[in-house]
Amino acid sequence: MTQKIANDVYWVGVRDASLVVFDIVVPTEHGTTYNSYLIKGEKHNVLLDTSKKDFSETYFANLEEICPVKEIDYVVVHHTEPDHSGALKELLQRNPDITVIHSRPCRKFLDNLLNQDFKSWVISSGDTLDLGGKTLKFFVTPFLHWPDTMMSYLEEEQILFSCDFMGAHYTTEKTDSILNSALSEEDHKDMVEAFEFYYSMIMRPYNEHILKAIKMLDELEIRMVAPSHGMVMDKNPQQFYEWYREKANNYLVRLQSKRATIVYASAYGNTARVMEFVREGMEDAGVEVDVFDTSSAPMEQIINSIELASAVVFGTSTINAKAPEPIFSVIANLVVLNVSGRKAAVFGSFGWSGEGITMCEDLCRAMHMKLEQEPFRVQMTPSDEQLDQAREWGYGLGLKVLG
Ligand SMILES: Cc1cc2nc3c(=O)[nH]c(=O)nc-3n(C[C@H](O)[C@H](O)[C@H](O)COP(=O)(O)O)c2cc1C
């Protein structure tokens, strides 16, 4: 099924309602769509992205309904992730004369994806393509969410083809339409939830890049946002756009933050006791501290706190020569943030070997976090003197957080 979404603009994508997990880690309660668009100009026909390879048969059937592949002149590859580019090879087999439009970083990805020659046009931000009665303007928007990402804007219809930016893993069988204006109030709420979840799982590490893109896109009148997943937003596109701006601003909030997040795992309360004094020291230095016990705190709260913190401090026990699983879990969940260069430090209590602390430090390094000072270690139950030292350690760390 295809749909005309504006004058000479067609949605020719596919729905994947049964998808339950995307990219290994993202649950997709409402499935998803692989959006592809066709614009028919007086001079040229241009295709925007393709679909996931597994759906090629349906995809080409949809596309041919609107335009024979032989009559397509250009394909814009906004991003080479295989959910959008999986059918590209077949497209070029069916019509090798198609010119692939892409960003400069995309070239290498395309070479490795296609392993063949192809007609290529590397665009820069502001370049335009005259389709005859329609003008497509291009924007290079790296890291939303791959280095190759770009977007297109159809000037006459004021449609932003935004790639994964402002996307959502959402589809519904209740309407054949791809437009969000066609959703019932209840379904629209689900769609908004999916839109927000998509940001939090996929786009959130790239807030800095979202702000850069928005600076460019702000010049545009946007009547419709056509992302590469989920519904095309003809209803309130500006509201969704502003929501992104607000979320991306968390990057600036964090840069000015005087906050730290302490996350700890403690079996018999020894690490927890040290934590209290580390916390006191940091607060004495003037740092605002959020504390989370990994055995009870919801992961989302921990991650939300870390997003806005200048520093992350891990308190860890040692169990069977390792840091306990919840510490690994928090670190694994940092994948939804950008913690490169983030200040970090580790403390903990151990019995005889203390690998948990070393391991935690190694994990921080692997996440490209910056360890600010030597770890603070206590063997078994901390003495009063060690607790005083913990406070001092926290105070020193606090000054570094503020510095
Ligand atoms: C099941 C278990 C395994 C442990 N394995 C180690 C270990 O391999 N190396 C070590 O240094 N301490 C080990 N310990 C000792 C704890 O790390 C130590 O008691 C520490 O003080 C506990 O701190 P906590 O109360 O903050 O969890 C182990 C403790 C338990 C209960």
The ligand as an ORCA input file, in Angstrom:
! r2SCAN-3c Opt
* xyz 0 1
  C      29.630    -14.167     47.872
  C      30.772    -13.253     48.163
  C      31.909    -13.304     47.395
  C      32.984    -12.452     47.663
  N      34.079    -12.476     46.833
  C      35.090    -11.611     47.073
  C      36.224    -11.589     46.222
  O      36.329    -12.321     45.264
  N      37.220    -10.721     46.499
  C      37.144     -9.843     47.551
  O      38.038     -9.031     47.713
  N      36.085     -9.870     48.377
  C      35.062    -10.716     48.176
  N      33.986    -10.742     49.007
  C      34.002     -9.907     50.202
  C      33.263     -8.596     50.059
  O      33.736     -7.880     48.979
  C      33.450     -7.817     51.337
  O      32.769     -8.486     52.390
  C      32.983     -6.397     51.288
  O      33.260     -5.730     52.468
  C      31.494     -6.337     51.036
  O      31.134     -5.017     50.879
  P      29.617     -4.650     50.796
  O      29.011     -4.822     52.131
  O      29.608     -3.215     50.366
  O      29.045     -5.533     49.743
  C      32.913    -11.573     48.756
  C      31.758    -11.536     49.531
  C      30.699    -12.360     49.254
  C      29.479    -12.274     50.101
*
